[in-house]
Amino acid sequence: MKYFEDACKDLGLPLFVLPPTKPTYNGKIERSNRGFREEFYEELSENSIVGARHELMNFLRKYNSYRPHASLHGSTPLGYISKYSSGNHFCLTSI
């Protein structure tokens, strides 16, 4: 963590470190982490980096383009962004 903190300091980036075991301070991230754990990591079948990267790209495509999210009123993240982007264009790049 020290190297990360030093890099943030060198780049002039503010860093907010939350206390451990306090998921209520960061609920949305904790929920996102739970989703990844349940829907991606537990289902991961590949043992290679290349295979895992391929599975991750497929998962992210499904997660962002096809899977409805309750917090977005049943919309997908990409659908939500396009609805509220006011003509801005977004681009997803591969990992």
Summary of the structure (lengths in Angstrom):
residues: 95
radius of gyration: 16.7
end to end distance: 23.5
largest distance: 41.8
contacts: 176
relative contact order: 0.07
helix: 61%
strand: 2%
